[in-house]
Amino acid sequence: MDHYDIAVIGAGPAGAAAAIQAARGGAKVVVFDKAPYGRDKVCGDGLTPRAVGALNDLGIDMAGSHHIDGLRMIANDTTRELLWPATSRFPAHGAVWPRRKLDAHLIDAALEAGAKVIFETEATPTLDGTRVTGVEAGGRKIGADLVIAATGAPGTVARMLGAERVVDEPFGLAIRTYAETPRHADKHLEACLTLTDEDGTPVPGYGWMFPAGDGTVNIGVGALSTMKGFKKLNLNKLLDSYRDLVQDDWELGPNLERPRAWRLPMSAQKRHGDGWVAIGDAAGLVNPMNGEGIDYGLESGMLASDLHLENPATAPQRYDQLVGERFDSFLRTGRRFSFLIGHPWILRTGLRMAVGTDAIAKITLQVMGNLVDSESPGASGKVLKAADSLLGLADPVLRKTRAVS
Ligand SMILES: Cc1cc2nc3c(=O)[nH]c(=O)nc-3n(C[C@H](O)[C@H](O)[C@H](O)COP(=O)(O)OP(=O)(O)OC[C@H]3O[C@@H](n4cnc5c(N)ncnc54)[C@H](O)[C@@H]3O)c2cc1C
């Protein structure tokens, strides 16, 4: 039986980052993806400054991406355009990089680093009791000291590992397509925070225009499961109505492909165990306040591999602890916040505040850029800590009064 130091299931950004880091560190790595090389992923293609920071850490050449200077937030008649802030932790720019190209670029870097990558092959973990000993793929068993589940939104692998989403916690759904626009080289991401469904109910979520610099813009909408009527929400119609709203400003051409929707996991029952860890979406690492997760996927992938290179015996447990310290309080606050904005009147009031003044808009910007976490200094870090405590107190009430779908 072949044996590897690390077997990665899933060749998205999270899995590729783990493979690059581990292979460069001298580990023997194999990566499986059930999709072919160059597969697309339903995504907004937006890279936060945090994601650019992670790609810089991985030494990825970003020449193929479209440089983004900031975010334009629109709430009803108010528009606020802000530059990404310069911080000591992250670069002051983001990017848009269509996933077909970004993911291929990253997995090429993993190959270059020496990882073996096997496409069009579904892999599942092999279990000895609760211990993961390797993977089964293409009818073969392969041993591995560490199996990294980088499988995206939960499916078979999450079920086998007990790493499915927490049923009681929120999740998101989002849909996107592409269209041609003369504004394709715009240097700002645009987010419209005041979406309403067919009945005029405010939707906790946003519509986005992410210009790709290649003649096209990625246009999409996303919504949180905490809204009343979520199960009935028709994402195609929501996208159509958002398209109508932005059509003239962006001089949009017809949709270049059929709009496609996908899930945004925002929790996981477990993210480690004996012989395995889950990273990226498979670990529920998506910001509930903006649906972004590429940056967290890259970071968690690198972290898992670093810890394995340091000490294989303690890596899964240390990984869980360090991911917890970096992300848990922020993501928990985000999930609680999403219960809060599931109430339409709170959402309306909150949105007015979110872009109402420059000072608050700057905090909204940091949240939308995934720039805030438990390590954040300054006003946004303080606001996050205060929100965590306040929403913690309010959490039982928020859950009890949650909007019923
Ligand atoms: C509509 C939409 C818009 C979004 N917009 C943004 C955005 O603009 N910016 C942002 O940062 N995030 C965005 N996100 C979230 C982002 O797409 C995810 O956070 C990101 O893709 C997570 O990367 P990942 O590597 O964890 O998983 P994925 O990218 O989902 O990759 C998982 C891989 O695992 C493979 N796989 C799964 N199971 C198996 C198996 N058993 N065997 C082999 N292979 C397997 C899949 O084929 C896939 O290639 C968006 C999400 C959606 C749905």
The ligand as a Gaussian input file, in Angstrom:
#p B3LYP/6-31G(d) Opt

LIG

0 1
 C      -22.034000      32.045000      -4.999000
 C      -20.857000      32.116000      -4.074000
 C      -20.059000      33.256000      -4.068000
 C      -18.929000      33.327000      -3.251000
 N      -18.127000      34.423000      -3.348000
 C      -16.984000      34.479000      -2.651000
 C      -16.069000      35.557000      -2.837000
 O      -16.290000      36.435000      -3.662000
 N      -14.949000      35.576000      -2.090000
 C      -14.652000      34.586000      -1.188000
 O      -13.622000      34.666000      -0.505000
 N      -15.492000      33.532000      -1.022000
 C      -16.635000      33.444000      -1.741000
 N      -17.447000      32.351000      -1.613000
 C      -17.021000      31.254000      -0.742000
 C      -15.886000      30.458000      -1.422000
 O      -16.333000      30.027000      -2.688000
 C      -15.459000      29.288000      -0.553000
 O      -15.226000      29.761000       0.755000
 C      -14.188000      28.615000      -1.096000
 O      -14.397000      28.050000      -2.343000
 C      -13.708000      27.548000      -0.115000
 O      -12.617000      26.845000      -0.662000
 P      -12.364000      25.308000      -0.279000
 O      -11.072000      24.970000      -0.899000
 O      -12.584000      25.110000       1.161000
 O      -13.554000      24.496000      -0.992000
 P      -13.951000      24.390000      -2.532000
 O      -13.448000      25.543000      -3.289000
 O      -15.415000      24.106000      -2.542000
 O      -13.182000      23.108000      -3.050000
 C      -13.544000      21.814000      -2.612000
 C      -13.010000      20.799000      -3.622000
 O      -13.171000      19.493000      -3.084000
 C      -13.534000      18.612000      -4.101000
 N      -14.157000      17.438000      -3.459000
 C      -15.223000      17.421000      -2.633000
 N      -15.440000      16.170000      -2.164000
 C      -14.478000      15.390000      -2.708000
 C      -14.150000      14.001000      -2.607000
 N      -14.855000      13.155000      -1.825000
 N      -13.096000      13.516000      -3.313000
 C      -12.367000      14.351000      -4.112000
 N      -12.630000      15.670000      -4.249000
 C      -13.651000      16.185000      -3.543000
 C      -14.447000      19.434000      -4.990000
 O      -14.520000      18.904000      -6.302000
 C      -13.771000      20.811000      -4.947000
 O      -12.851000      20.983000      -6.018000
 C      -18.603000      32.247000      -2.387000
 C      -19.420000      31.120000      -2.367000
 C      -20.528000      31.037000      -3.185000
 C      -21.389000      29.809000      -3.165000

